Amino acid sequence: MERTQTDRQTDLPLLTKHQHQLLSQKIFSVPTITQTITEGAQNELEKLRAIWIWLCHNIEYDVSGYLGLTDKLCSPERVIETGRGVCCGYSSVCMQMCQEAGIECQEVSGHGKGIGYRQGQSYQNTKSLHMWNAVKLGGHWYLLDACWGAGRVDMDNKAFIKRYDDFYFLTDPEDFINSHCPDEKEWQLLDDPIPLEEFEKRVLKTSEFYRLGLTLLHPKHFLLVTENGEASVSMKFTKPVDFTYQISQRSGCEPKAVNSSSGLLTVTRESMRLRLLPPTGGTYDVMIFARSGNNSGTFSWVCSLLVECPEQEPTKELPENPFLSWGLQRSAESLGVKKCSNGAEAAVSETGSFELVLHTSRPLMMLCELTQKDLDSSIAKRCLATQIQSDRLTCNVLCPYLGYYRLSVFVRNYERPQDGFQNGGNFLLHCTGGAINLNELFPPALSTACGPGIRTQDAGLSKFSHTGALVSTQQGKCNITFQNQQDLELHAVLFKEQRKRLGHPLCRHVFFTYNSSKVTISVALPEAGVYKLGLYAKTSTDQDFSLLCDFVLCNSSGSSWPPFPCTYTAWQRGSVLFEPRGGLLEPLSWVLFRVRVPGAQRVSVVGEQLMELQLSKSRVWEGEVFTGASMSQLKLAASGGGGGSTDMAIIMSFDVLSQQNEM
């Protein structure tokens, strides 16, 4: 008996043609209209289909009659003449037209969850107020409701909204019983008819629920009672579906809207789960809306439930989620996100930090947003450090307050900056301990590209010793090594927002060593705290350095390391300083110098006297130098390095402390 959507659409031009003919001739006779609209029908189904289409498109629901403002019109002739009627008007016209067409038809009275229905409403000992039809085709009975097929009533504006709904034509009795309960059980057309009490408990599902192919897994009845302050709704489906929801608390005559933080919605490719977390004790109406995942149209109401919260649970103060769904978005895979380290449930941390990893099918760009009830937006930016690699995205999160956070991730194709960012997922974070001090957040103005990633890879840098964005040291010193395959000119900038004690500039606490293609960035930090180390590069044809990535250095050491020696442009690739590594030398002391300078013919230390270093068998220039009492600097010079010049060039300098050891 089923007809395809294409078949149904072909009925509409015929309807328009017949409608104009009958209206222009002012024909209101049931036999004449029936004969006209069924002309050419090949069987009972086609005749019934013509009657259904005509009813749904020519009769409007009589709202004023329903409200008692005018007489209700039920007789077929008056309904056809005025073009309006209540449910009995539709059913009576349908029955007479079917009789004229030779189709066995019955009017069925009963209860309908339509105009004015409220969940929990009892129909016990009340007169039924709705009517629809049962028709017999091919020896079997079927159900239809032309009144509901024609449209719906907007009671707020007391108006009928024409909205053709084909769902109520020959509806499956298993679905029909959720909204229509006949007075006589045999007209349920079910093998096992349900009692009125069960009908009252059934979840109200709209026609859109079935059109989208939804299956309600939980609950079986409309009423949910919270346990430990929670209740849940779950559905499954076979085609992509997007969801949203609305929660309102029953309070007096007017419902009180509840914000989205009272629900945690999770949508995957095949299922939906909505955790309901009422903020206080009471009764709540929940409306669930959905739309096909293949379009960006409006959401349609699909079902409603009622939630009873017997007693108030401690408020969880969940963050608002304007994107509603938690976990990865259903569309995440099409955006290039394959999987995620976090699910829809809250990720719990007792240390005040989180790491979110998204595995990607192609290079993506990422932006992140962190919110919490006490978190200022400017502070929130300093709680995030993101790393962008060709096959994964990583977001490191710091939590300065206990409680719940929302972390939203937005992505786009890395190679297409013209594409807009789209929400790929929203994650609930719960910090239960170890909240981070505001003075220990990430440095301000971090790049979106922290740690090795696509930028460093494209620049030809590889084999990093530290593959993440965060580098922790308990000694206050660290070495970051990598391979520089394209012989880039490199530069690093060390930054700390606030320094407790002033000393040498932070650039003196970073030292580069080049050994063939291997690069070592040595860092010796002057005090504890959080630093930003920016790595920059340029080629021989570039005018300016470009940022490749930022490292976040977390130093928990109380030691104060001295600066490195100051290097100059003559410090060539392949040069290695073995001793002394510190840039501050004690006065009146002998210091061993050991340095490798490729191609150098002569290496000297310039102080109170000129001290020539000697070349060892291992090609290292060595010698002991006396710092003296009057010199503030010792300078290391070399000749013959690089271009083969015999002139001495300063390659680095060391500061000599005063005799009072003042830095």
Disulfide bonds with the S-S distance in Angstrom:
Cys74-Cys88 1.78
